[in-house]
Amino acid sequence: MKKILFLILSLTFANHVFAAPMNMIGEKGNPNDIDRVIEIKMYDNYYEPNVIKVKKGETIKFIVQNLGEMVHEYNIATKEMHIKHQPEMQKLAEHGILLVDKIDMEKMKKMSKMDHSLSHSHSNSVIVEPKKTGEIIWKFTKDISLEMACNVPGHYETGMVGKIILSK
């Protein structure tokens, strides 16, 4: 009984810890309320454009094209959140889910049943294989300094980071 209670409390606490930072930076956008579409091109190891401007309250649909030769991530967060997310991305690589040029989706699905952090299901982030496209719909509700970044191991450190400037 103690183990079950501990597990329930742990999961509840983990959900609150994860939800708080997401609410801190904005929220998943409603597809019916898109104000603007921004196209992002990912190359091996930079974004184009690497600076975007958004308004507080705006819902943006990001269409993210990976034109590079490696898998890349487009993640909207604060610098601190990116740093905290990097071990999760490292874990994906260590388990053979995140490879240099592809994502083993079957392995991700199977292993995420044992460890939810391996599912990479975040509304502020998308991992895209080379020559593929992903999308994020995000509502910018907070006045906070944000970055777009790739947290694939080594990419953030080599400069795959851009600025998201919020204006009023």
Backbone as JSON, one array per atom type, in Angstrom:
{
  "sequence": "MKKILFLILSLTFANHVFAAPMNMIGEKGNPNDIDRVIEIKMYDNYYEPNVIKVKKGETIKFIVQNLGEMVHEYNIATKEMHIKHQPEMQKLAEHGILLVDKIDMEKMKKMSKMDHSLSHSHSNSVIVEPKKTGEIIWKFTKDISLEMACNVPGHYETGMVGKIILSK",
  "N": [[0.82, -1.2, 0.0], [1.96, 1.24, 0.78], [3.82, 1.6, -1.22], [2.2, 1.98, -3.47], [0.84, 4.32, -2.76], [3.05, 6.05, -2.62], [3.86, 6.0, -5.32], [1.62, 7.18, -6.59], [1.65, 9.74, -5.42], [4.17, 10.59, -6.32], [3.8, 10.65, -9.12], [1.78, 12.58, -9.3], [3.11, 14.81, -8.25], [5.18, 15.03, -10.13], [3.72, 15.7, -12.44], [2.72, 18.23, -11.71], [5.09, 19.67, -11.38], [6.07, 19.61, -13.99], [4.0, 20.87, -15.39], [3.9, 23.45, -14.35], [6.23, 24.96, -15.32], [5.54, 25.0, -18.08], [3.16, 26.48, -18.16], [4.28, 28.82, -17.37], [5.56, 29.81, -19.61], [3.71, 30.03, -21.62], [1.12, 28.53, -23.61], [-0.3, 25.56, -25.11], [-1.47, 26.12, -28.33], [-4.69, 26.85, -29.77], [-5.84, 25.31, -32.66], [-7.85, 26.57, -34.11], [-7.6, 29.21, -33.6], [-5.43, 30.58, -34.77], [-3.19, 33.19, -35.24], [-1.07, 33.81, -36.87], [1.28, 32.37, -39.21], [4.46, 31.02, -39.0], [7.3, 30.16, -40.73], [9.95, 27.98, -40.14], [13.21, 27.12, -40.84], [15.38, 24.46, -40.41], [18.74, 23.84, -40.26], [21.91, 22.11, -40.31], [23.53, 23.11, -37.85], [21.8, 25.38, -37.22], [19.1, 27.81, -37.17], [16.75, 29.24, -39.45], [14.57, 31.76, -39.82], [16.76, 33.09, -37.23], [15.93, 34.72, -35.29], [12.84, 35.65, -34.05], [9.86, 37.59, -33.88], [7.17, 38.0, -31.72], [3.86, 38.71, -30.51], [2.53, 39.3, -27.28], [-0.09, 37.23, -26.31], [-0.58, 36.31, -28.84], [-1.29, 33.63, -31.1], [0.64, 31.33, -32.63], [1.34, 29.4, -35.47], [3.86, 27.26, -36.04], [5.67, 26.15, -38.7], [7.91, 23.76, -39.22], [10.71, 22.99, -40.91], [13.07, 20.51, -41.56], [15.97, 20.88, -43.03], [18.44, 19.91, -42.91], [21.02, 17.35, -42.45], [20.84, 15.89, -40.2], [18.89, 14.75, -37.35], [16.8, 17.1, -35.77], [15.62, 19.33, -33.19], [12.9, 21.5, -32.48], [12.29, 23.65, -30.07], [10.47, 25.55, -27.82], [11.24, 27.57, -25.2], [12.53, 28.7, -21.98], [15.98, 29.57, -21.35], [16.85, 28.18, -19.08], [14.96, 26.11, -18.97], [15.6, 24.73, -21.3], [18.12, 23.74, -20.63], [17.42, 22.02, -18.55], [15.96, 20.18, -20.0], [17.75, 18.9, -21.63], [19.06, 16.52, -20.52], [16.97, 14.66, -20.82], [16.81, 14.46, -23.59], [19.32, 13.4, -24.06], [18.98, 10.93, -22.89], [17.16, 9.8, -24.7], [18.89, 9.45, -26.86], [20.79, 7.72, -25.74], [19.25, 5.41, -25.4], [18.93, 4.57, -27.96], [16.87, 5.63, -29.44], [16.82, 8.19, -30.46], [18.59, 8.88, -33.15], [21.41, 9.78, -35.25], [20.43, 10.5, -37.83], [17.78, 9.75, -37.84], [14.67, 8.92, -36.16], [13.76, 6.41, -34.02], [10.76, 5.49, -33.96], [9.13, 3.33, -33.28], [10.57, 2.07, -31.23], [10.58, 4.2, -29.45], [7.85, 4.4, -28.82], [7.42, 1.9, -27.61], [9.29, 1.9, -25.43], [8.51, 4.17, -24.04], [6.35, 3.39, -22.6], [7.4, 2.26, -20.37], [8.97, 4.27, -19.39], [7.96, 7.37, -19.21], [9.27, 9.75, -19.91], [10.63, 9.18, -22.18], [8.91, 9.5, -24.28], [8.78, 11.97, -25.45], [6.7, 13.94, -25.64], [5.76, 16.87, -25.86], [4.05, 19.91, -25.89], [5.31, 22.21, -26.65], [7.37, 21.58, -28.29], [9.06, 19.88, -30.98], [10.48, 17.09, -32.62], [12.33, 16.58, -35.53], [12.97, 14.63, -38.34], [15.61, 14.47, -40.88], [14.85, 16.21, -43.9], [12.14, 16.29, -43.43], [9.01, 17.61, -42.11], [7.63, 19.37, -39.35], [5.24, 20.57, -36.87], [4.19, 23.14, -34.6], [1.77, 24.57, -32.53], [1.47, 27.38, -30.78], [0.61, 29.46, -28.06], [1.47, 32.58, -27.0], [1.44, 33.67, -23.96], [2.68, 34.86, -21.86], [4.9, 37.35, -20.58], [7.94, 36.9, -21.09], [11.39, 36.0, -21.38], [12.33, 34.13, -24.1], [13.67, 31.28, -25.89], [14.31, 29.6, -29.0], [15.33, 26.37, -29.51], [17.55, 23.62, -30.23], [17.79, 20.65, -28.62], [19.02, 18.25, -29.04], [21.62, 16.07, -28.23], [24.57, 17.94, -27.94], [23.91, 19.88, -29.88], [22.71, 22.3, -28.94], [24.87, 23.33, -27.56], [26.59, 23.86, -29.66], [25.51, 26.03, -30.81], [22.88, 25.99, -31.85], [20.55, 27.75, -31.43], [18.05, 30.21, -31.07], [16.51, 33.47, -30.84], [13.44, 34.43, -29.34], [11.49, 37.09, -29.47], [9.36, 38.87, -27.48], [6.83, 41.19, -27.96], [4.74, 43.98, -27.08]],
  "CA": [[0.0, 0.0, 0.0], [2.85, 2.4, 0.85], [4.44, 1.76, -2.55], [1.18, 2.53, -4.37], [0.65, 5.71, -2.36], [4.25, 6.77, -3.05], [3.8, 6.12, -6.78], [0.58, 8.16, -6.91], [2.17, 11.06, -5.03], [5.28, 10.92, -7.22], [3.26, 11.03, -10.42], [1.08, 13.85, -9.13], [4.13, 15.85, -8.08], [5.88, 15.19, -11.41], [2.84, 16.43, -13.35], [2.67, 19.62, -11.3], [6.39, 20.28, -11.67], [6.18, 19.79, -15.43], [2.97, 21.8, -15.86], [4.19, 24.82, -13.93], [7.08, 25.68, -16.28], [4.85, 25.2, -19.35], [2.27, 27.62, -17.97], [5.13, 29.98, -17.19], [6.02, 30.34, -20.9], [2.6, 30.12, -22.57], [0.27, 27.34, -23.62], [-0.59, 24.95, -26.4], [-2.42, 26.96, -29.04], [-5.87, 26.26, -30.39], [-5.72, 25.37, -34.12], [-8.89, 27.45, -34.67], [-7.32, 30.6, -33.22], [-4.09, 30.94, -35.24], [-3.05, 34.57, -35.71], [-0.01, 33.92, -37.86], [2.1, 31.18, -39.47], [5.88, 31.33, -39.17], [8.07, 29.02, -41.23], [11.29, 27.86, -39.59], [14.06, 26.15, -41.53], [16.47, 23.96, -39.57], [19.9, 23.31, -40.96], [22.83, 21.52, -39.34], [23.17, 23.53, -36.55], [21.24, 26.72, -37.06], [17.73, 28.06, -37.61], [16.52, 30.39, -40.32], [15.32, 32.83, -39.17], [17.23, 32.75, -35.89], [15.24, 35.65, -34.39], [11.46, 35.9, -34.45], [9.13, 38.51, -33.0], [5.77, 37.64, -31.5], [3.17, 39.58, -29.57], [1.88, 38.64, -26.16], [-1.47, 36.89, -26.65], [-0.64, 35.8, -30.21], [-1.18, 32.2, -31.32], [1.47, 31.13, -33.81], [1.57, 28.05, -35.99], [5.22, 27.14, -36.55], [5.91, 25.05, -39.63], [9.33, 23.56, -39.01], [11.3, 22.11, -41.93], [14.46, 20.11, -41.32], [16.69, 20.83, -44.3], [19.78, 19.41, -42.61], [21.29, 15.92, -42.61], [20.68, 15.27, -38.89], [17.66, 14.99, -36.61], [16.84, 18.34, -34.98], [14.46, 19.65, -32.37], [12.48, 22.89, -32.35], [11.74, 23.7, -28.73], [10.24, 26.91, -27.32], [11.4, 27.52, -23.74], [13.56, 29.59, -21.44], [17.3, 28.95, -21.34], [16.87, 27.23, -17.97], [14.16, 24.95, -19.34], [16.38, 23.96, -22.28], [19.18, 23.04, -19.9], [16.78, 20.92, -17.81], [15.43, 19.23, -20.98], [18.85, 18.22, -22.33], [19.26, 15.12, -20.09], [15.92, 13.84, -21.42], [17.23, 14.21, -24.97], [20.47, 12.5, -23.96], [18.4, 9.63, -22.59], [16.63, 9.29, -25.97], [20.04, 9.01, -27.65], [21.39, 6.55, -25.07], [18.38, 4.25, -25.6], [18.85, 4.25, -29.39], [15.64, 6.17, -30.02], [17.25, 9.38, -31.21], [19.81, 8.58, -33.89], [21.93, 10.95, -35.95], [19.62, 10.9, -38.98], [16.39, 9.27, -37.78], [14.06, 8.66, -34.86], [13.16, 5.08, -33.98], [9.45, 5.74, -33.38], [8.63, 2.09, -32.67], [11.28, 1.92, -29.97], [10.1, 5.27, -28.58], [6.51, 4.02, -28.36], [7.56, 0.76, -26.71], [10.03, 2.25, -24.22], [7.82, 5.22, -23.29], [5.41, 2.73, -21.68], [8.14, 2.01, -19.14], [9.53, 5.54, -18.93], [7.23, 8.39, -19.97], [10.16, 10.8, -20.41], [11.12, 8.77, -23.5], [7.89, 9.72, -25.31], [9.0, 13.32, -26.0], [5.4, 14.49, -26.03], [5.66, 18.2, -25.29], [3.34, 20.78, -26.82], [6.2, 23.31, -27.04], [8.56, 21.01, -28.91], [8.91, 18.84, -32.01], [11.72, 16.54, -33.17], [12.06, 16.38, -36.95], [14.01, 13.92, -39.09], [16.04, 15.19, -42.08], [13.96, 16.32, -45.07], [10.75, 16.18, -42.99], [8.42, 18.82, -41.56], [6.8, 19.22, -38.15], [4.57, 21.83, -36.54], [3.8, 23.46, -33.23], [0.86, 25.71, -32.4], [1.79, 27.88, -29.45], [0.06, 30.76, -27.68], [2.41, 33.32, -26.16], [0.6, 34.35, -22.98], [3.49, 35.44, -20.79], [5.96, 38.29, -20.94], [9.13, 36.22, -20.57], [12.46, 35.83, -22.37], [12.29, 32.77, -24.63], [14.57, 30.85, -26.96], [14.02, 28.39, -29.75], [16.61, 25.66, -29.44], [17.64, 22.19, -30.48], [18.42, 20.02, -27.47], [19.68, 17.01, -29.41], [22.94, 16.19, -27.6], [25.62, 18.69, -28.62], [23.44, 20.91, -30.81], [22.56, 23.58, -28.22], [26.22, 23.78, -27.25], [27.26, 24.35, -30.88], [24.87, 27.26, -31.26], [21.57, 25.86, -32.5], [19.68, 28.51, -30.53], [17.6, 31.48, -31.62], [15.76, 34.32, -29.9], [12.03, 34.75, -29.54], [11.31, 38.4, -28.84], [7.96, 39.21, -27.24], [6.52, 42.62, -27.93], [3.38, 44.22, -26.57]],
  "C": [[0.86, 1.26, 0.0], [3.48, 2.67, -0.51], [3.46, 2.4, -3.53], [0.95, 4.0, -4.05], [1.84, 6.57, -2.8], [4.23, 7.01, -4.56], [2.78, 7.18, -7.2], [1.06, 9.57, -6.59], [3.3, 11.51, -5.94], [4.77, 11.38, -8.57], [2.53, 12.35, -10.35], [2.07, 15.0, -9.03], [4.84, 16.11, -9.41], [5.02, 15.97, -12.39], [2.77, 17.9, -13.0], [3.97, 20.34, -11.6], [6.51, 20.56, -13.16], [5.2, 20.85, -15.93], [3.32, 23.24, -15.5], [5.11, 25.55, -14.91], [6.39, 25.94, -17.61], [3.91, 26.4, -19.25], [3.05, 28.92, -17.85], [5.5, 30.62, -18.55], [4.9, 30.52, -21.92], [1.78, 28.86, -22.51], [0.1, 26.83, -25.04], [-1.68, 25.78, -27.07], [-3.57, 26.18, -29.63], [-5.75, 26.4, -31.91], [-6.74, 26.28, -34.79], [-8.63, 28.92, -34.4], [-5.94, 31.08, -33.67], [-4.09, 32.37, -35.78], [-2.07, 34.68, -36.88], [0.69, 32.57, -38.03], [3.53, 31.66, -39.69], [6.58, 30.05, -39.63], [9.49, 29.1, -40.68], [12.02, 26.79, -40.39], [15.2, 25.77, -40.59], [17.53, 23.38, -40.48], [20.8, 22.68, -39.9], [23.71, 22.62, -38.78], [22.78, 24.97, -36.45], [19.81, 26.76, -37.59], [17.72, 29.25, -38.56], [15.02, 30.65, -40.34], [15.77, 32.41, -37.77], [16.73, 33.75, -34.84], [13.83, 35.82, -34.93], [10.82, 36.83, -33.42], [7.68, 38.07, -32.94], [5.18, 38.63, -30.51], [2.55, 38.74, -28.47], [0.4, 38.44, -26.52], [-1.63, 36.27, -28.03], [-0.51, 34.27, -30.21], [-0.49, 32.0, -32.67], [1.5, 29.66, -34.19], [2.97, 28.07, -36.6], [5.27, 25.92, -37.46], [7.43, 24.92, -39.69], [9.86, 22.53, -39.99], [12.74, 21.79, -41.54], [15.14, 19.92, -42.67], [18.12, 20.34, -44.12], [19.89, 17.91, -42.87], [21.09, 15.16, -41.3], [19.29, 15.54, -38.33], [17.84, 16.27, -35.81], [15.53, 18.53, -34.23], [14.18, 21.14, -32.49], [11.72, 22.96, -31.05], [11.64, 25.15, -28.29], [10.29, 26.84, -25.8], [12.35, 28.62, -23.29], [14.9, 28.85, -21.5], [17.37, 27.87, -20.26], [16.09, 25.96, -18.3], [14.89, 24.09, -20.36], [17.44, 23.13, -21.56], [18.6, 21.85, -19.13], [16.27, 19.83, -18.75], [16.55, 18.4, -21.63], [19.13, 16.8, -21.83], [18.19, 14.16, -20.64], [16.29, 13.48, -22.86], [18.42, 13.26, -25.01], [19.99, 11.07, -23.72], [17.82, 8.98, -23.86], [17.76, 8.75, -26.85], [20.65, 7.74, -27.05], [20.57, 5.29, -25.27], [18.21, 3.89, -27.09], [17.57, 4.69, -30.05], [15.98, 7.33, -30.93], [18.6, 9.07, -31.84], [20.24, 9.82, -34.66], [20.96, 11.43, -37.03], [18.19, 10.35, -38.97], [15.97, 9.08, -36.33], [13.41, 7.29, -34.94], [11.83, 5.2, -33.23], [8.86, 4.49, -32.71], [9.26, 1.87, -31.3], [10.81, 2.98, -28.97], [8.74, 4.88, -27.98], [6.6, 2.9, -27.33], [8.2, 1.16, -25.38], [9.33, 3.33, -23.39], [6.75, 4.65, -22.36], [6.08, 2.45, -20.34], [8.68, 3.3, -18.53], [8.93, 6.65, -19.78], [8.14, 9.48, -20.55], [10.72, 10.45, -21.79], [10.09, 8.99, -24.61], [8.07, 11.04, -26.05], [7.69, 13.91, -26.51], [5.19, 15.82, -25.31], [5.0, 19.12, -26.32], [4.2, 21.95, -27.3], [7.39, 22.83, -27.84], [8.2, 19.97, -29.97], [10.31, 18.4, -32.45], [11.43, 16.17, -34.61], [13.27, 15.7, -37.61], [14.42, 14.76, -40.32], [15.02, 15.09, -43.22], [12.5, 16.14, -44.72], [10.3, 17.5, -42.37], [7.58, 18.48, -40.33], [6.1, 20.54, -37.89], [4.27, 21.91, -35.05], [2.81, 24.62, -33.33], [1.0, 26.17, -30.96], [1.2, 29.27, -29.23], [1.01, 31.4, -26.67], [1.61, 34.18, -25.18], [1.39, 35.09, -21.91], [4.56, 36.36, -21.35], [7.26, 37.77, -20.34], [10.13, 36.03, -21.71], [12.51, 34.36, -22.81], [13.35, 32.55, -25.71], [13.89, 29.74, -27.74], [15.35, 27.66, -29.77], [16.44, 24.19, -29.79], [18.43, 21.59, -29.32], [18.92, 18.61, -27.76], [21.1, 17.13, -28.85], [23.99, 16.87, -28.49], [25.16, 19.85, -29.48], [23.28, 22.28, -30.14], [23.94, 24.19, -27.98], [26.96, 24.33, -28.47], [26.52, 25.52, -31.5], [23.53, 27.14, -31.95], [20.5, 26.42, -31.55], [19.29, 29.79, -31.25], [16.78, 32.22, -30.58], [14.3, 34.43, -30.35], [11.79, 36.02, -28.75], [9.83, 38.68, -28.72], [7.79, 40.7, -27.2], [5.08, 42.78, -27.48], [2.45, 44.69, -27.66]]
}
